[in-house]
Amino acid sequence: MSAPAAVSAVSGLRRLRNRPAALIAAGVLALLILLALAAPLLAALAGQHPNTYHDSLVDSARGGVPLGSFGGVSAEHWLGVEPGTGRDLFVRLLYGARISLLVAVGATLTQVAIGVVVGLAAGLGNRWVDGFLSRGTDVMVALPMLVIGIALTAVVPPDFPRPVLLILIIGALGWGGTARIVRAQTLSLKRLDFVAAARLSGNGPWRVARRELLPSLAAPVITYAAILLPSNIVVEASLSFLGVGVKPPTPSWGQMLSSAQIWFRADPMYVLLPAGLLFVTVLAFTVLGDAVRTALDPRESSRLRVGTRKESAS
């Protein structure tokens, strides 16, 4: 990373530390990621497995409603059990978090990688290359991701790993926004003196892109990636909710919400827990993404400093 980019990143992190909402969101996400990574260990400590059925914990006479209060909460089952099967809900939520975060992060990295390559090629290419790639980007942005995703998952063999499939589908369909941002920034940056000097030194387009442009593109790309993450979590949950995402018995928050529709009145906890986790995760990512955008945007930071000086003067 170049010296100006490094200084900008350091100053952005310092500004980020002064935002309590961002720190709280980062703490929530760090805790969630830690719990997801430690899911096998926590499941072993609780003596549970995400796919172990406990028929004795549900009332067969009432259609499989969990026995006990709050969905069967007990010392052995900290958040209760799943209606109809008796599977431990705490462990399934943890394993569902692994799927949601894995798909969201993998899809975001795929989107960013494709978008950066296409955006750089469009910004550094000639008029014909720029026009072709820009029109292709417009088509990708206009595609309905959920509809195309449902169609693609239907034609893929069922034995193909579903998390990998979701990463590929979401990543391959969602890179248009990143490409637009990178192209616009590249067109602006390539007119600056340091890029012109690198070209005059005999460096090729991709060497200029790698050594001069990419460090300057880091801030907007990281900002947009932070915004993409919550969107990808929602897309994965939506596909699983519709039955074309992660397949049983692998747990997923969207899949749990789909099966919880018929249990809302009999066992509200089975609906509220995955829905609440999904809401908190998306909200935390959104708050943190907005804070990162503000911290890494020099114009936004300048406006905040001006506003602070005016308040101090008054």
Summary of the structure (lengths in Angstrom):
residues: 314
radius of gyration: 23.6
end to end distance: 40.5
largest distance: 81.0
contacts: 1047
relative contact order: 0.14
helix: 75%
strand: 2%
